[in-house]
Amino acid sequence: MRKFVIYLIMVFFAIYYLLPMYVLINTSFKPLSEVDMSTMWNPPKHWSFEGFKKAFSKIGKNLKNSFYLTIPATLISAFLGSINGYVFSKVRFRGDKIVFMLILFGMFIPYQSILFPLIRFLQSIKLYGSIVGLILVHVIYGIPITTLIFRNYYMEVPGELVEASKIDGAGFFTTYTKILFPLSIPAFVVVIIWQFTNIWNEFLFAVTVTSNPEKQPVTVALVNLAGSQVVEWNVQMAGALITALPTILVYIFLGRYFIRGLLAGSVKG
């Protein structure tokens, strides 16, 4: 009886949580003539892809920009985080704990507090308004969390493996590529899912660093879908669904590996 009540509560909250998704999908497939607040729960009388076609025609270029931004920023920050994690877990040097804490401090710096100096810096290196500049921002902002995840993961790897590789004459990067990297695939999955989702959904840097609409990510273009006088809700809902689809697919296909990576020790310590 107790399990039944627990499952019933879980099902209730799951349905409650998914209700906005139902309205989103429901409205996306309606023609504009059927979109109304009083009938938003009703399924479409006439299924239409009009909203998707119009939304994609407006945000298609920005969708490509998001891929150009997210994929390299995710991979670079994951690689740098793994190298840092290796250093702070297996290499000892004076002040290593202080340096590690200073890197972690970057996670607690609000985006808003560094916007003006960040923009001035990007302008000085001629990267303001470009996707490359936005990639640089996300790579740097991603280093603290990726370093923490990889450091905690590598702490679970026996130090004897690293010592044995040194005795055999392996250098720093040889030990990393031959010993640690093959063992850290679960951690990479966790970091890639985490970074991909955060970078894809991020809005503040996207709207301030890339001032040119042609180079802005899809999250900014989605906001611009709203009309000045008439709001085409089917187009906006379709655009939101298109924007969310990549992260949804990532979790569908890699979600189980994400859980395995967490349980394997990537966030332990």
C-alpha positions as CSV (number, residue, x, y, z in Angstrom):
1,M,0.0,0.0,0.0
2,R,2.8,2.4,0.9
3,K,4.6,1.7,-2.5
4,F,1.3,2.3,-4.3
5,V,0.8,5.7,-2.6
6,I,4.4,6.7,-3.5
7,Y,4.0,5.7,-7.1
8,L,0.7,7.5,-7.3
9,I,2.3,10.7,-6.0
10,M,5.2,10.3,-8.5
11,V,2.7,9.8,-11.4
12,F,0.8,12.9,-10.3
13,F,3.9,15.1,-10.2
14,A,5.1,13.7,-13.5
15,I,1.8,14.5,-15.2
16,Y,1.8,18.0,-13.6
17,Y,5.4,18.6,-14.8
18,L,4.6,17.5,-18.3
19,L,1.4,19.6,-18.7
20,P,3.3,22.6,-20.2
21,M,5.0,20.2,-22.7
22,Y,1.5,19.0,-23.7
23,V,0.3,22.5,-24.3
24,L,3.5,23.3,-26.2
25,I,3.2,20.4,-28.6
26,N,-0.6,20.8,-28.9
27,T,-0.4,24.4,-29.9
28,S,2.6,23.8,-32.3
29,F,0.5,21.6,-34.5
30,K,-2.5,24.0,-34.7
31,P,-3.2,26.5,-37.4
32,L,-3.3,30.1,-36.2
33,S,-7.1,30.2,-36.5
34,E,-7.4,27.5,-33.9
35,V,-5.1,29.0,-31.3
36,D,-7.0,30.3,-28.4
37,M,-6.5,30.4,-24.6
38,S,-9.9,28.9,-24.0
39,T,-9.2,25.9,-26.2
40,M,-5.5,25.4,-25.5
41,W,-6.2,21.9,-23.9
42,N,-8.1,20.7,-27.0
43,P,-6.2,18.7,-29.6
44,P,-6.0,20.3,-33.1
45,K,-9.0,19.9,-35.3
46,H,-6.8,20.3,-38.3
47,W,-3.2,19.2,-37.9
48,S,-0.9,21.8,-39.4
49,F,2.9,22.2,-39.9
50,E,2.5,25.9,-40.7
51,G,4.0,26.9,-37.4
52,F,7.0,24.8,-37.8
53,K,7.7,26.0,-41.4
54,K,7.4,29.6,-40.4
55,A,9.5,29.2,-37.2
56,F,12.2,27.3,-39.0
57,S,12.4,29.9,-41.8
58,K,13.1,32.5,-39.1
59,I,15.4,30.7,-36.8
60,G,17.1,28.2,-39.2
61,K,20.3,30.2,-39.5
62,N,20.4,30.8,-35.8
63,L,20.0,27.0,-35.2
64,K,23.1,26.4,-37.2
65,N,24.9,29.1,-35.2
66,S,24.0,27.3,-32.0
67,F,25.6,24.1,-33.3
68,Y,28.7,26.0,-34.4
69,L,28.9,27.5,-30.9
70,T,27.9,24.6,-28.7
71,I,29.8,21.7,-30.2
72,P,33.4,23.2,-30.1
73,A,32.8,25.0,-26.8
74,T,31.6,21.8,-25.2
75,L,34.5,19.7,-26.6
76,I,37.2,22.2,-25.8
77,S,36.0,22.9,-22.2
78,A,35.7,19.1,-21.6
79,F,39.3,18.5,-22.8
80,L,40.7,21.4,-20.7
81,G,38.7,20.2,-17.7
82,S,40.1,16.7,-18.1
83,I,43.6,18.0,-18.2
84,N,43.0,20.1,-15.1
85,G,41.4,17.2,-13.4
86,Y,44.4,15.1,-14.1
87,V,46.8,17.7,-12.7
88,F,44.8,18.4,-9.5
89,S,44.2,14.8,-8.7
90,K,47.5,13.1,-9.6
91,V,50.1,15.9,-9.6
92,R,51.3,17.6,-6.4
93,F,52.8,21.0,-6.4
94,R,53.1,23.9,-4.0
95,G,49.8,25.8,-3.7
96,D,47.8,23.2,-5.7
97,K,44.8,23.3,-3.4
98,I,44.8,27.1,-3.4
99,V,44.9,27.2,-7.3
100,F,42.1,24.6,-7.4
101,M,39.9,26.6,-5.0
102,L,40.5,29.8,-7.1
103,I,39.4,27.9,-10.3
104,L,36.3,26.7,-8.5
105,F,35.5,30.3,-7.4
106,G,34.7,31.0,-11.0
107,M,31.5,29.0,-10.7
108,F,30.1,31.5,-8.2
109,I,30.8,34.6,-10.2
110,P,27.5,35.9,-11.6
111,Y,27.4,36.5,-15.3
112,Q,25.9,40.0,-14.9
113,S,28.9,41.2,-12.8
114,I,31.5,40.7,-15.5
115,L,29.5,41.7,-18.6
116,F,31.0,45.1,-19.1
117,P,34.7,44.1,-18.7
118,L,34.1,41.0,-20.7
119,I,32.7,43.0,-23.6
120,R,35.6,45.5,-23.4
121,F,38.1,42.6,-23.4
122,L,36.5,40.9,-26.4
123,Q,36.5,44.3,-28.3
124,S,40.2,44.7,-27.5
125,I,41.0,41.3,-29.1
126,K,38.6,41.8,-32.0
127,L,36.3,39.0,-31.1
128,Y,33.3,40.9,-30.0
129,G,30.1,40.1,-32.0
130,S,31.5,36.8,-33.3
131,I,30.7,33.2,-32.6
132,V,34.4,32.6,-31.9
133,G,34.3,35.1,-29.1
134,L,31.2,33.5,-27.6
135,I,32.9,30.1,-27.8
136,L,35.9,31.5,-25.8
137,V,33.5,32.9,-23.2
138,H,31.7,29.5,-22.7
139,V,35.0,27.6,-22.6
140,I,36.4,29.8,-19.9
141,Y,33.2,29.8,-17.9
142,G,32.9,26.0,-18.3
143,I,36.4,25.3,-17.0
144,P,35.5,25.4,-13.2
145,I,32.7,22.8,-13.4
146,T,34.5,20.5,-15.8
147,T,37.7,20.7,-13.7
148,L,35.7,19.7,-10.6
149,I,34.0,16.8,-12.3
150,F,37.1,15.3,-13.8
151,R,39.2,15.9,-10.6
152,N,36.7,14.1,-8.5
153,Y,36.5,11.3,-11.1
154,Y,40.3,10.9,-11.3
155,M,40.6,10.8,-7.6
156,E,38.9,7.4,-7.8
157,V,41.6,6.1,-10.2
158,P,44.4,4.3,-8.3
159,G,47.6,6.3,-8.1
160,E,49.6,3.2,-8.7
161,L,48.6,3.2,-12.4
162,V,50.0,6.7,-12.9
163,E,53.2,5.7,-10.9
164,A,53.6,2.6,-13.0
165,S,53.4,4.5,-16.2
166,K,56.1,7.0,-15.0
167,I,58.4,4.1,-14.1
168,D,57.9,2.8,-17.6
169,G,59.1,6.2,-18.9
170,A,55.7,7.7,-19.9
171,G,55.5,11.4,-19.8
172,F,52.6,13.7,-18.7
173,F,50.5,13.5,-21.9
174,T,51.4,9.8,-22.6
175,T,50.0,8.9,-19.1
176,Y,46.9,10.9,-19.9
177,T,46.2,9.4,-23.3
178,K,47.2,5.8,-22.4
179,I,45.9,5.5,-18.8
180,L,43.5,8.2,-17.8
181,F,41.6,9.1,-21.0
182,P,40.4,5.5,-21.7
183,L,39.1,5.3,-18.1
184,S,37.4,8.6,-18.2
185,I,34.7,8.1,-20.9
186,P,31.9,8.1,-18.3
187,A,33.1,11.5,-17.0
188,F,33.3,12.8,-20.5
189,V,29.7,11.8,-21.1
190,V,28.6,13.6,-17.9
191,V,30.6,16.8,-18.9
192,I,29.5,16.8,-22.5
193,I,25.8,16.5,-21.6
194,W,26.1,19.1,-18.9
195,Q,28.0,21.6,-21.0
196,F,26.0,21.0,-24.2
197,T,22.8,21.7,-22.3
198,N,24.0,24.8,-20.5
199,I,25.6,26.4,-23.5
200,W,22.7,25.6,-25.8
201,N,20.2,27.1,-23.4
202,E,22.2,30.1,-22.3
203,F,20.8,33.5,-23.2
204,L,22.6,36.4,-21.5
205,F,26.0,36.0,-23.1
206,A,24.3,35.1,-26.4
207,V,22.4,38.3,-26.6
208,T,25.2,40.6,-25.4
209,V,28.3,39.1,-26.9
210,T,26.9,38.5,-30.4
211,S,25.2,41.8,-31.4
212,N,24.7,40.8,-35.0
213,P,21.4,39.0,-35.5
214,E,23.0,36.9,-38.2
215,K,25.4,35.4,-35.7
216,Q,23.2,35.0,-32.7
217,P,22.3,31.6,-31.3
218,V,18.8,30.2,-31.5
219,T,17.8,31.2,-28.0
220,V,18.0,34.9,-29.0
221,A,16.2,34.3,-32.2
222,L,13.4,32.5,-30.3
223,V,12.7,35.6,-28.3
224,N,12.6,37.6,-31.5
225,L,9.8,35.4,-32.9
226,A,7.2,37.4,-30.9
227,G,5.4,39.8,-33.2
228,S,5.1,43.5,-32.4
229,Q,1.3,43.5,-32.6
230,V,0.0,40.0,-33.2
231,V,1.7,37.1,-31.4
232,E,1.5,33.9,-33.5
233,W,1.5,31.4,-30.6
234,N,1.7,28.4,-32.9
235,V,4.9,29.7,-34.4
236,Q,6.4,30.6,-31.1
237,M,5.5,27.2,-29.6
238,A,6.9,25.4,-32.7
239,G,10.1,27.5,-32.4
240,A,10.4,26.6,-28.8
241,L,10.0,22.9,-29.6
242,I,12.6,23.1,-32.4
243,T,15.0,24.9,-30.0
244,A,14.5,22.3,-27.3
245,L,14.8,19.3,-29.6
246,P,18.6,18.9,-29.6
247,T,18.9,18.9,-25.8
248,I,15.9,16.5,-25.6
249,L,17.6,14.1,-28.0
250,V,20.9,14.3,-26.1
251,Y,19.2,13.2,-22.9
252,I,17.1,10.5,-24.7
253,F,20.1,8.9,-26.3
254,L,22.8,9.6,-23.6
255,G,20.7,10.0,-20.4
256,R,21.5,6.4,-19.2
257,Y,25.2,7.0,-19.7
258,F,24.8,10.3,-17.8
259,I,23.4,8.4,-14.8
260,R,26.2,5.8,-15.1
261,G,28.8,8.5,-15.2
262,L,27.5,10.1,-12.1
263,L,27.4,6.8,-10.3
264,A,30.9,5.9,-11.5
265,G,32.3,8.7,-9.4
266,S,32.3,11.7,-11.6
267,V,30.7,13.9,-8.9
268,K,32.1,12.1,-5.8
269,G,34.5,13.6,-3.3
